[in-house]
Amino acid sequence: MKAIEETADVPVVHMATIVPISLSVGANRIIPTVAIPHPLGDPNMSPEDEKVLRRHLVDKALVALETEVSEQTVFKDED
């Protein structure tokens, strides 16, 4: 991922459930997701609620893509 940013000058977002792994592989923009078997969804939710969750994660990823970073950054929800 970092190589894509450096060689092609294309920003990359790593969406993953285990943030320490994302950090260890050198991802610059990291979006924490839901769970290992369902990173971008939750089968226990209604289809409507799951769509809201997925949209939220994608919107967060788009913001991360637009954000200049100088070091590894985890984009967490503001509590």
C-alpha positions in Angstrom: 0.0 0.0 0.0 2.7 2.4 0.9 4.5 1.5 -2.3 1.5 2.4 -4.3 1.4 5.8 -2.7 5.1 6.3 -3.3 5.5 5.0 -6.8 2.1 5.9 -8.4 1.3 8.9 -6.1 -2.2 7.4 -5.5 -3.6 7.6 -1.9 -4.6 4.3 -0.4 -7.0 3.5 2.4 -6.6 0.2 4.3 -9.9 -0.9 5.8 -9.3 -3.7 8.3 -10.5 -5.2 11.5 -7.1 -5.7 13.1 -5.5 -2.2 13.2 -2.1 -3.5 14.6 -1.7 -5.6 11.4 -2.4 -2.5 9.2 0.2 -0.6 11.2 2.8 -3.3 10.9 2.4 -3.5 7.1 2.9 0.2 6.8 -0.6 1.4 5.8 -0.8 5.2 5.9 -4.6 5.6 6.2 -6.4 3.0 8.3 -10.1 2.6 8.8 -11.1 0.2 11.6 -13.9 -2.1 10.4 -16.5 -4.4 12.1 -15.3 -8.0 12.4 -12.9 -10.4 10.7 -15.6 -12.5 8.9 -17.7 -9.4 8.1 -15.3 -6.3 7.8 -17.9 -4.1 6.1 -21.1 -5.4 7.5 -22.9 -7.1 10.3 -25.2 -10.0 9.5 -27.1 -9.5 12.8 -28.3 -6.1 11.6 -31.4 -5.4 9.5 -30.5 -4.8 5.8 -31.4 -1.2 6.3 -29.2 -0.7 9.3 -26.3 -2.6 7.6 -26.6 -0.3 4.6 -26.2 2.7 6.9 -23.1 1.1 8.6 -21.5 0.3 5.2 -22.2 3.8 3.9 -20.6 5.2 7.1 -17.4 3.2 6.6 -17.2 4.1 2.9 -17.7 7.8 3.7 -15.0 7.6 6.3 -12.7 6.0 3.7 -13.4 8.8 1.2 -12.5 11.4 3.8 -9.3 9.5 4.6 -8.4 9.5 0.9 -8.8 13.3 0.8 -6.7 13.8 3.9 -3.0 14.6 3.6 -1.1 12.5 6.1 2.6 12.6 7.1 2.5 9.5 9.3 0.4 6.4 9.8 -3.1 7.6 10.7 -6.0 5.6 12.1 -9.3 7.3 11.3 -11.5 6.5 14.3 -15.1 7.6 14.9 -15.3 10.7 17.1 -16.8 9.6 20.4 
